[in-house]
Amino acid sequence: MARPASNVIATWCIEFVTPNAERLDELCFRVLLSKGIQLSQDELLEVAEEESRRFLPTILRNIVADERADGVVESFEIDDELIPYLRKLNSPLPEILSQLKRLTPKAFEDMCAKILESLGGDSTSSGKPNDGGVDFTSFNMAGHASGLPVPASAKIAVIGQAKRYTNSKIGETALREFVGGALRRQKELEKNGAIGGLSPVIFAFWTTSDLDNGAKAYSRDMGVWFMGGLTLASYVEQLHLRSYLTALPTEI
């Protein structure tokens, strides 16, 4: 295997990082060695040092910045040194995510609706054949936790899709199809008076997997509330929904 691109090495480093802080050049060398790159150990050391000084810190810090901007749970942390240290962030989230992935598709939709209910919405799971990709909805979310009065017309509605995938990442096509279906559902809700024509509506796409880069970029551009598996697991943890999750039916 020839020398891989810097963004590929960065992805590998994230996969290999441990809870013990490790200097990036040492982590990078360990990663390259394990991947069977067709270079001598001295050459691998040179590549690891060059990547760790010139390219990888910026790539990795940009990943952290993007995750924070997207509301994604960070899986690792990186310090500000010239050659930084990386550390995997430990939490109970992987265990919760494993439980989410074992749910039946309908149970996962119910879980998504329960999260919105815990955030103050009147929520239902509604997935069924020919539903246009809409699996859960929520109404009357105030959008803040102050307890101040909010008129019904200004409360937030959420129209969402739930994708319980084990590993495969969601592509941009799936997001575009969901947005089309959600727009149709929004028009139906306006027509039957469930929401007003100017009522604030959020489109939510939640998955136990993750979105690929194209899907994430599309979601940011369109304003879709997307959540991957670890972020969903953090909502379950922070909203004290683990007992509810444990009681849901599984298929694995």
ABEGO torsion letter per residue (X at the ends): XBBBBAAAAAAAAAAABBABBBBAAAAAAAAAAAAGBBBBAAAAAAAAAAAAAAAAAAAAAAAAAAAAAAGBBBABBBBABABBBBBBBBBAAAAAAAAAAABBAAAAAAAAAAAAAAAGBBBBBABBBGAGGBABBBBGBAGBAAGBBBBAAABBBBBBBBBBBAABBBBAAAAAAAAAAAAAAAAAAAAAGABBAABBBBBBBBBABBBBAAAAAAAAAAGBBBBBAAAAAAAAAAAGAAAAAAABBBAX
